[in-house]
Amino acid sequence: MQDHRGRNAVWFLTIAAVLVTLYSSFFLFWTDHGAVSGGSWNGGRLNQQQQQAAAAAAAAAASAAEALAEARFGAGTVDASVGSVISDGTTGVASKYRQIQRFLFDWRFNTSVFYLRPYTVQTLLARLPSAEEAGTEAETGVEAALSKLKSYDYDPRLSTAVYFDYINDNFEAVAGASAGADGGATLPFNWYDWSDLSSLNDFIDLDPEEKMDCSFVVRKYFPLQQLKKLESKFGKKLFEHDRMKSLGMDAFLDNTKLIDPQTVDPAVNVDEHCVSNQQSAYSPGFMSFKLLNWSRPEVYNLQARSRLYSDPGTQPISITFLSNQSALQIPVSTANSIGEGENWKPNSMLFNGLLGTYLQKTQKTLNLQQEFDPRPIWSQLSSKIESTTSSFGNKLPYRLELNESSFEFNALGRYNELKSLEDSGNLTAHQRHYMDALELSLNTHYIDLPKYFEEASHVTDMAHLGHHYDARFFRGGLDQEEVTARLDSIIRAWLNFAVANDLTTWLAHGTLYGWLYNGLAFTWDGDHDVQMPIRDLNVMAEKFNQSVIVEDPTRGNGRYFLDVGTYITSRGQGNGNNNIDARFIDVDSGLYVDITGLSVSAQPIADRFDWLVNKYHEDLKENPDSLPYYKDPNVVANVSGITVLDRLKYELELNKTEGQLTRSRHEYLSKHIRETTKEKVYLSDKLNDRYNINKHAQAYNCRNRHFQTLFELSPLRLTFFHGVPAYVPNLVLKDLNAEYKVPIENGYQCYEGRCYVPELRAWFPLDKVQRMVKLIEKNPNLKKPLSEKAISKLERNEFELLLMEFSQDPELEPFFIYAVNTFQVGAFRQRELELTYDSKIMGSEKNLFLSEFVKNRYFNPVKKDPFQQSLEASMWNDFIESTDIPYSKIEDLWKQLKSKVARQMLKLNEKYANKKLDWAYEAGSQVPESSFNFNVKGERFFIMGKKWNNRLFVRDPVDLDSSITQQYHLKDEKKYTTKKDAQ
């Protein structure tokens, strides 16, 4: 039965049917001549027969239902379980085995976004007391079905389907509110719909007399006896991570007289952290508003999730939906709940009317099998978004010139402009928040800035890892696989967000260092680092601070929170509390991207740029009247623009009349009066003199004292990072060598227990690399003994043996999957390096060549969407528990599949080495395909089985018509470096 979206669904499913055919080619790409599917290998391109099949599939989509069934079957997704995927109506054991391999391939090697298990009305109603009640309520209609539902199992497809439908139906109103001032249309909001708060569900569903009060969560450890009772009632464990340590400690404290329990689990004033509400049927019983940061992870998780659920102070200002290269921003309601006390309800779609309206639109009597699929309505909504908002992605130039004006921002002037807008009633909620932040920031001395961001670094037993998690969204330690998957998703979303909103950003620090090798972050990094000009940082703060960012559903299921610190007008390091300006935070883990702004400041310049200060003094001597004197536009009298010593003098003078200077305040300022000024370099100890000289030098810093010059940064160059377009600075190695010591060779190397294997274009733990070597040594096909250092110079047959053994060893399985799924990004980066370092090409020709190489290119993620991964892992576990197929046979099927994938990987590496790789398909897809032959140019610094040694990273690349002396400004640096500076 078609609803009002039926015509659009037919169009969407038509496209889906075509994509199924394209997907089949992807499957063939990695399974060695179609050995799994029984098809024939065609080098990756769609031949005429396949094109005809795609056209036939599109024609068959005239019926939406038929098209949907075809799309599911094409992706191996006939029903909601692995068992039903395998039992697809075909007969014979061989067919079932092929279906098992197809599922395993989808699960492990296909990182595109698709779903093997739908989210249905039956799934939604699963938390009703019994399946029978769910069925009975469904028969009586929508309102009855939802009336007893207090919680639901989180699935991002549910919220996006419901909210997309509402936005699509009210698009003109919400699109108008996006650009308007306060008082326009808003979207109902509670974090329950946008972050996984499922850990609260069992507590919410308890009867009022059974609900826990705040004393259960405002503590360090769960009380053991209460925990046992709850887990017995819920029929599951409340937590798994480090469980024995937590339970053991609580049991020990209950039974020992040697230690006062208060010293290990001290009493806390519960009322300062939480409000109990056991009367409301929709409350978990405890409503946290302040987190106890030294709780155990499992206890802290409930506090943090409860705070998001019930504390209005966590409410964002807007929600921003990413759509390809555009975005739609909608203000959200300031109310996160409805009613008080026993009448309290969250302002989620269960209670704000949107879910009921969505279901009533399709049918009056609920169909339990009806799916919540956001993709059909998204195809219609996204076209509206892209037609009414600016799209910047297709305008990305290969070389992006930066202007020095981007590194200075008149915050005081912008504050005054916003005050004028406030008087006329034309401020948006974002602008009001930004204006208030500017006022506070401008009127706070840098030595007094409180720390803005709070990490989970004090959470008990997480001290060594907690600093990588934002405290508000932390839900406990994650395994490394989920960490890397979420970090992959978050950086892709950040880069897409920046493109969609025309914000300039580039990779920095360790993130840039990781990109240098293979276009990916280091596998051991716990976050990402990016930079942006101070002007873009302020634009972002004014427009998007405190916004929830929802990923384009065709790219993933991520939800992120953009948080810009309050004190961004202070651009020196100050007291060191606020080195980070903003964070792009994953709301389901607390992992984040660190964002820092670069700007002119009075911060003493890095020693490596002292020569630029000397140059200024020489220029001033030669032309004293030609150099303007620049002043910091953000100076507020007696607050900014003065040193700590001057601030102390000011407060001492003020104390004579007002008498407010306390002893502790005097001691605090006195402790910080000794500041680094580099007076002998600047020939002054005045802040504004340093600001003036730094601006002339075009030297910009973040608040952690990292300096870069305009010539090092500009022009930015377009590349790919984790398969998404990203910019990097002009002189990458000069920048990195100032912070790190980059080895000059791009080849096999180890660093702190991780090794880069160039044949695989990836980093692996040292012990896993050593295991690879041992496996090769044991292989009877090894032609000669493998020396200890042979791993750094693998011959062709040795690499083949490595791949085969690598693919079959259970201990190495996650690393093999990673190597396969990163192949295309890594191969692209290697070729990009070869082209970039070709010194036989003129600069203009090289830029044209590289511009063609990067444009119109798309990569699948290197990691599967975390939600999709958990869904498919759950399906597989269910299948393994219920199937009668021997596990040994399933293992054999899995090994066969991995062997085929390994052989195909060898073949692709051989094509690369022989300059025959298809760059329009085999290293990311390029549509439309460039007419350039990307195999004919480039400096071959590494060739599998033939060439291993190089000095690639001894310097940044140069063109035929350039030199490193010009690029690094070496003549000027030598001229203006004094003997003392050189020492």
Secondary structure, DSSP 8 states (H G I E B T S, - for coil): ---TTHHHHHHHHHHHHHHHHHHHHHHHHTSTTTTTTT----TTS--HHHHHHHHHHHHHTTSHHHHHHHHHHHTT-SSSSHHHHH-SS--SHHHHHHHHHHHHHHHHH--S---SS--BHHHHGGGSS-HHHHHHHHHH-HHHHHHT-------HHHHHHHHHHHHHHTHHHHHHHHHS-TTS--B---GGGTS--GGGHHHHTS-GGG---GGGTSSSS--HHHHHHHHHHHTS-S--TTHHHHHHHHHHHHH-SSS-HHHHS----GGGTEEE--SSTTS-SEEESS--TTS-HHHHHHHHHHHHHH-GGG--SEEEEEETTEEEEEEB-S--EESSGGG-EESSTTTSSHHHHHHHHH-SS--TT-B--HHHHHHHHHHHHHHHS---GGG--SEE---GGGG---HHHHHHHHHHHHHTT---HHHHHHHHHHHHHHTS-GGG------BSTTSTT-TTTGGGSBTTT--S---HHHHHHHHHHHHHHHHHHHHHTT---EE-HHHHHHHHHHSS--TT-SSEEEEEEHHHHHHHHHHHTTEEEE--TTT---EEEEEE-S-TT--S-TTSS----EEEEETTT--EEEEEEEB--SS---GGGHHHHHHHHHHHHH-TTTS-----TT--TTTSSS-HHHHHHHHHHHHHHH----HHHHHHHHHT------HHHHT---HHHHHHHHHHHTEEE-TT--EEEHHHH-SEEEEEETTEEEEE-SSHHHHHHHHS---S--SSEEETTEEEETTTTEEEEHHHHHHHHHHHHH-TT-SS---TTGGGG--HHHHHHHHHHHHH-GGGHHHHHHHHHTHHHHHHHHHHHHHHT-TTS-HHHHHHHHHHHHTTEE---SS--HHHHHHHHHHHHHHHHH--S-HHHHHHHHHHHHHHHHHHHHHHHHHHHTT---TTTTTSEESS--SS-TTS-S----BTTTB----GGGS----TT--HHHHHTHHHHHHH--HHHH-
